[in-house]
Amino acid sequence: MLAPIKKVFSFNIGEESLKELKLIAKLYVNEKLEKEYKMDDIF
């Protein structure tokens, strides 16, 4: 709670973890919006 906001949201992630995060994000967005979107359209 006392860390600077830039430090909290500044991190590195490996390529494999990034692929997994993108997949999870896509599944979540498609589920919540009840429509399939291309991730390139969102990010």
C-alpha positions as a Markdown table, in Angstrom:
| # | Residue | x | y | z |
|---|---|---|---|---|
| 1 | Met | 0.0 | 0.0 | 0.0 |
| 2 | Leu | 2.9 | 2.3 | 0.5 |
| 3 | Ala | 4.8 | 1.4 | -2.8 |
| 4 | Pro | 4.7 | 4.0 | -5.6 |
| 5 | Ile | 2.1 | 3.1 | -8.2 |
| 6 | Lys | 4.6 | 3.0 | -11.0 |
| 7 | Lys | 6.6 | 0.4 | -9.2 |
| 8 | Val | 3.5 | -1.8 | -8.4 |
| 9 | Phe | 2.5 | -2.1 | -12.1 |
| 10 | Ser | 6.1 | -2.3 | -13.5 |
| 11 | Phe | 7.2 | -5.9 | -13.9 |
| 12 | Asn | 8.7 | -8.3 | -16.5 |
| 13 | Ile | 6.9 | -11.5 | -17.6 |
| 14 | Gly | 8.3 | -14.4 | -19.6 |
| 15 | Glu | 7.1 | -15.2 | -23.1 |
| 16 | Glu | 5.4 | -18.5 | -22.0 |
| 17 | Ser | 3.6 | -16.7 | -19.2 |
| 18 | Leu | 2.5 | -13.9 | -21.5 |
| 19 | Lys | 0.9 | -16.5 | -23.9 |
| 20 | Glu | -1.0 | -18.0 | -21.0 |
| 21 | Leu | -2.1 | -14.6 | -19.8 |
| 22 | Lys | -3.4 | -13.7 | -23.3 |
| 23 | Leu | -5.3 | -17.0 | -23.5 |
| 24 | Ile | -6.9 | -16.4 | -20.1 |
| 25 | Ala | -7.8 | -12.8 | -20.9 |
| 26 | Lys | -9.4 | -14.0 | -24.2 |
| 27 | Leu | -11.4 | -16.7 | -22.5 |
| 28 | Tyr | -12.5 | -14.2 | -19.8 |
| 29 | Val | -13.6 | -11.5 | -22.2 |
| 30 | Asn | -15.5 | -13.9 | -24.5 |
| 31 | Glu | -17.3 | -15.4 | -21.5 |
| 32 | Lys | -18.3 | -12.0 | -20.0 |
| 33 | Leu | -19.2 | -10.3 | -23.2 |
| 34 | Glu | -20.9 | -13.4 | -24.7 |
| 35 | Lys | -19.2 | -12.7 | -28.0 |
| 36 | Glu | -15.9 | -13.8 | -29.4 |
| 37 | Tyr | -13.4 | -11.0 | -30.0 |
| 38 | Lys | -9.9 | -11.1 | -31.5 |
| 39 | Met | -7.4 | -10.1 | -28.9 |
| 40 | Asp | -5.7 | -7.8 | -31.5 |
| 41 | Asp | -9.0 | -5.8 | -31.6 |
| 42 | Ile | -8.9 | -5.3 | -27.8 |
| 43 | Phe | -5.2 | -4.7 | -27.1 |
